[in-house]
Amino acid sequence: MAKVYRLTNGAQSATIASVTSEKLQQLFKLLEREPNDTFLLYGVGMEYKKLGAPDEAIEHFDRVLKTDPNYCYAYYQKGQVLEQSGKADLARQAYQEGINAAKRAGDAHAQSELEAAMEMI
């Protein structure tokens, strides 16, 4: 079992496993300069997803979506995490919101991936 550490970044704190702490520390350091950078926030969400920390992953995907409501793949990843957590109804909602965002953004590829994910629930 990996040691768990508490990483504090200003007002933001996160529980991380020692295995990925270096990568998350780098991302948090970059976020200090650009706290609303959607690419960095998405990266943190993906790291938490890999760690099996669904609440933290969803929190960061939500931060991406608050900053950029058309960031289609954040909806996809949020839906995946919710689905893996046994929250199928919330996953469907995330996928549907992503489909709507993809339509707004004119991103047919993202739309088809989100529709396929929703059909698989």
Secondary structure, DSSP 8 states (H G I E B T S, - for coil): ---EEEEEETTEEEEEETTTHHHHHHHHHHHHH-TT-HHHHHHHHHHHHHHT-HHHHHHHHHHHHHH-TT-HHHHHHHHHHHHHTT-HHHHHHHHHHHHHHHHHHT-HHHHHHHHHHHHT-
